[in-house]
Amino acid sequence: MAEERIGCNCGEAAASSIRSERRLSVVAAVGDLGIWEYQADTGEHTWSTGLNKIFGFPPGGECGFSEIQKLIHPTDQEDFERFITLSRESEEVGTLSQTLRYRRFGESTWRWMSVETRKFSADEGAGARVFAVARETSAEAALDDQARDLLP
């Protein structure tokens, strides 16, 4: 007698997951986005190549928060630490946003970035997870400065 799986076509689910990952990769590449995911129960994290590009790290390499923290502007350090702590350790599920200054690895020019995190509750035996998207916003910040200079 053949085993019957009710309501689950695992091959179809895996193919759908692969398609979803591909779409996410395309959106991240086209939008110059950096993506980070953190699994709270295991401490495991993954970085996208876009995040490495934003921070100026070599493709394929992963960096930790201690390396990134060295690149954050001194004035933004405390806010960055609080932001990361809330994102990772808070029991609340929801969204956090922050804009901060940083330098790329090996460079001295200060840049601007916007980071948004979403924390998802634990589900099906897995712990809560945090999904973050970072985007360099230096060009927008420069335009804002220029517009302010034009105001009386």
N, C-alpha and C positions, 0 to 999 in steps of 0.2 A: 504494500500500500504506500503510495507516494505521500510525503509530508506536505501538508497544505498550510501555507502562510496566509492568514487572513488580513487584508488591509495593508500589506507591506510588500512592495516590490523593491527589494534592496538595491538591485541594479539600477533601477530608475531613480531611486533616491540618491545614489552615489553620482550618477550622471548629472542630476539636477544640482548637486552640491558643487561639482566641477565647473558647470556652466556659471553658477553664481560667483565662484572664485575668479573665473576669467573676467566676468563683467566688472567685478570690483577692481581687478588689476588694471583694466582699461580705463576706468573712471579715474583711478588714482594717478595713472600716468598722464592722461590728458589734462587733468586738473592740477598737476604738479603737487600732489598731496603726499604727505607722509603718514603712514598708518602704524599704530602700535596697539597690540592687544595683550592684556594681562589677565591671567587666570588666578583668582584670589586664593583658591584652596591649595594650589600647587606652587604658586610663585612663578610659574612659567610665563615667559613673555616672548612675543615675536615682533620683529621690526620689518617694515617694508623697505625696499630699495629706495623708495622716495624719501623716507625719513633719513636714511644715510646721505642722500643727495642734499637735502635741506641743511644738514649739519656738516657737510663736507667730508664725511667719512667714506672710505673706499667701498665700492660696490661689493656686496657679499659679506662684508664684515658687520658684526653687531657691536653696538656700544651699550654700555650700561648708564644708569642715571648719574653715576659719579663722573663719567666722562662728559655727559651732556651738561651737568651742573657747572662744570668749569667754563662752559661756553656762554652761560647766561650772564647778562649784565649784572654787576654787583648790586645795583639798586633794585633789581627784580628778583634777586636770589630768595629772599624770605617769602615773597608771594609765590614763587615757583615751588618751593619746598612745601608750602601749605597746600597748594593746588594738587601736587602729586600725592601728598598724604591723604587729603580728602578723597581724591579719585580712587586710591587703592584701599583705604582703611575704613572709610565711612560706611555705616550700615545702610544709609539712604541710597535708593535707586534713583537715578535721574541724570541731568546734564549739568556740566560745569564748563565755563568758557574763560579763557584768559588770553590777553595780548601781552607780549613781552619782547624784550630786546635780547639778541644773541649774536654770537660770531660763529662763522664757519670754522671748522678745525683748520689751524694753520694760517688763518687770516686775522686781520686786525679791525676790519670795518664792522661797525655795528649794524645789524639788520633787525627787522621787525617780523614777528610771526604771530599767528593766531592759532590757538589750540582749543579744541572742543573735545570733551570726553563724555561718554555715556556709560553709566554703570547699569548692568543688567543683573537682575536677581538670580539667585541660585535656582537651577532647574534640573530635574531628573538626575539627582545624585551629584551633579557638578556644582562647584562653588560659584559664587558671584564672579562676573568678569567685567573688565573695563575695556572699552574700545575707544581709542583716541585718534583724532585726525588733526594733523598740523599742516599749516599752509603759510608760506612766506608772504608777508604783506608789506614789504618795504616800499614797493612802488605806490601802493595806496596811501601809505603813511606820508610819503614825499608829496603826493598830490594834496593831501589834507593840509600839510604845512604851507604849501604854496597858496592854497585857497585862503587860509587864515591870514597870510601876509597881504592879501589883496583887500581884506576887510578893513574898514576905517577904524 
